[in-house]
Amino acid sequence: MTTDLAGAGLYKITSTARAYLPLAPINLTVNGDGHCPTYGTWESVVVDWDMASPLRNLHPVEEDCPSTFADATKLQILDVPTETVQWEATFPTTGNATISNATILAALGAETDFIIRAWNQRAGLNSINHTQIKVTKV
């Protein structure tokens, strides 16, 4: 069976920016290191990130293109062997959060290696992708 759409009318579809899921955070760093971050005994960690803009491909590379497509950023601490979430909190999208050593100890039970995973949120929904980095205890 075929359907002839030639006589079908046009339909207007309206959507809002809140309906779109934001892009994942970019340039995730821990204690200023985005490659192999470490932390020491009794040391808190400072997590920093940048926002990705869906308009990035429409602007020259040298032009700043801030994103306003996220309401908050959710950070999670995962243990390394099983990659299960042990702690999570929501922060403003400005891109800087300090996770205290007490929080790390409470989440993991000891000072050990862990993974920090970052999601952007819009209207309570997570970005499709996440950004993560492994933090090594030295």
C-alpha positions as CSV (number, residue, x, y, z in Angstrom):
1,M,0.0,0.0,0.0
2,T,1.3,3.4,-0.9
3,T,0.2,6.8,0.3
4,D,0.2,9.9,-1.9
5,L,1.5,12.9,0.0
6,A,1.0,15.4,-2.8
7,G,-2.3,16.6,-1.4
8,A,-1.1,16.7,2.2
9,G,-1.0,20.2,3.8
10,L,2.1,21.8,5.4
11,Y,2.4,21.5,9.1
12,K,4.3,24.0,11.2
13,I,6.5,22.5,14.0
14,T,7.6,24.7,16.8
15,S,10.4,23.7,19.1
16,T,12.3,25.6,21.8
17,A,16.0,25.6,22.8
18,R,15.1,23.7,26.0
19,A,14.1,20.7,23.9
20,Y,17.7,20.2,22.7
21,L,20.1,18.3,24.7
22,P,23.4,20.2,25.3
23,L,26.8,19.1,24.1
24,A,29.2,17.5,26.6
25,P,31.7,19.7,28.4
26,I,35.1,20.1,26.8
27,N,38.7,20.6,28.0
28,L,38.1,18.8,31.3
29,T,41.1,19.3,33.6
30,V,41.9,18.2,37.2
31,N,44.3,20.3,39.1
32,G,45.2,22.1,35.9
33,D,46.2,18.9,34.1
34,G,44.1,17.6,31.2
35,H,46.3,14.6,30.3
36,C,47.3,12.6,33.3
37,P,46.1,14.4,36.4
38,T,47.2,13.4,39.9
39,Y,46.4,14.2,43.5
40,G,48.3,13.6,46.7
41,T,47.4,12.6,50.3
42,W,44.8,14.8,51.9
43,E,44.6,16.9,48.7
44,S,41.4,18.2,47.3
45,V,41.0,18.4,43.5
46,V,40.0,21.3,41.4
47,V,38.0,20.4,38.3
48,D,37.7,22.8,35.4
49,W,35.9,22.5,32.1
50,D,34.7,24.6,29.1
51,M,31.3,24.7,27.5
52,A,30.9,23.5,23.9
53,S,28.6,25.5,21.6
54,P,26.5,24.0,18.9
55,L,27.2,27.2,17.0
56,R,30.9,26.5,16.9
57,N,30.9,25.3,13.3
58,L,29.2,28.6,12.2
59,H,31.9,30.9,13.5
60,P,35.6,31.3,12.7
61,V,38.0,29.4,15.0
62,E,39.5,32.5,16.5
63,E,36.1,33.9,17.4
64,D,34.8,33.3,20.9
65,C,31.6,31.2,20.8
66,P,30.2,30.8,24.3
67,S,27.4,28.3,24.9
68,T,24.2,29.1,26.5
69,F,22.6,25.8,25.8
70,A,23.1,24.2,29.3
71,D,21.7,25.1,32.7
72,A,24.2,23.1,34.8
73,T,27.1,20.7,34.8
74,K,26.9,17.4,36.6
75,L,30.2,15.9,37.9
76,Q,30.4,12.3,39.0
77,I,33.2,10.3,40.8
78,L,33.5,6.7,39.6
79,D,35.7,4.0,41.0
80,V,38.2,2.7,38.5
81,P,37.7,-1.1,38.6
82,T,33.9,-1.2,38.0
83,E,33.3,2.4,36.7
84,T,30.2,2.7,39.0
85,V,29.1,6.1,40.1
86,Q,30.0,6.7,43.8
87,W,29.2,10.4,44.0
88,E,27.6,13.1,42.0
89,A,26.8,16.8,42.3
90,T,25.6,19.6,40.1
91,F,27.5,22.8,39.5
92,P,27.0,26.1,37.5
93,T,28.2,25.9,34.0
94,T,30.9,28.5,34.6
95,G,33.4,25.7,34.8
96,N,35.2,25.4,38.1
97,A,34.5,23.1,41.1
98,T,36.6,21.9,44.0
99,I,36.0,18.4,45.3
100,S,37.3,18.1,48.8
101,N,39.4,15.2,50.0
102,A,36.7,14.3,52.5
103,T,34.2,13.9,49.7
104,I,36.7,11.7,47.8
105,L,37.2,9.5,50.9
106,A,33.5,9.3,51.6
107,A,32.8,8.3,48.0
108,L,35.6,5.8,47.5
109,G,36.4,4.6,51.0
110,A,40.0,5.4,50.6
111,E,42.4,7.7,48.7
112,T,42.7,5.8,45.4
113,D,42.6,6.3,41.7
114,F,39.2,7.5,40.4
115,I,37.4,8.8,37.3
116,I,35.7,12.1,37.0
117,R,32.9,12.2,34.5
118,A,31.2,15.5,33.4
119,W,27.8,15.9,31.8
120,N,26.0,19.1,30.8
121,Q,22.3,19.4,31.7
122,R,19.4,21.3,30.2
123,A,16.0,21.1,31.9
124,G,17.3,18.2,34.1
125,L,18.3,16.1,31.1
126,N,21.9,15.0,30.6
127,S,23.9,15.6,27.4
128,I,24.1,12.6,25.1
129,N,27.8,12.3,25.5
130,H,30.0,12.9,28.6
131,T,33.6,13.8,29.1
132,Q,35.8,11.9,31.6
133,I,39.3,11.8,32.9
134,K,41.2,9.4,35.2
135,V,42.8,10.9,38.3
136,T,45.8,9.0,39.7
137,K,46.7,9.0,43.4
138,V,50.4,9.6,43.9
